[in-house]
Amino acid sequence: MTGAVNLTELRRVLKTKLRVPKNTVSAIEEFLRNQTIVPKPKNLLDVELRDRDDAWVLASAVAGGADLLVTGDSDLLDIASVAPLRIVDPRDCWEALRKRRRWKRE
């Protein structure tokens, strides 16, 4: 599940910050659009963020009932302790998944 707002932000970051090739961005977006897409929420949450786009990403995650928000965005990571859901960076997410898989095998 992802939010419509998140897809827009992902596309922007992949193209401009990470300079991912256009066809790869399109393939990623096509894959995600085949999942459940949460529409843009009507309102922002009562959490202060510097970047309004980040505020919409957070609101979309909460509106969609996400358990976890994985992001490399420092503004979102900075408010993790007061956010209404768990926010982690990609490395922390990977480590948690890796440990969980290992635990299941034991």
Buried (B, 14 or more C-beta within 10 A) or exposed (E): EBBBBBBBBBBEBBBEEEEBEEEEBEEBBEEBEEEEBBEEBEEEBEBEBEEEBBBBBBBBBBBBEBEEBBBEBEBBBBBBEEBBBBBBBEEBBEEBEEEEEEEEEE
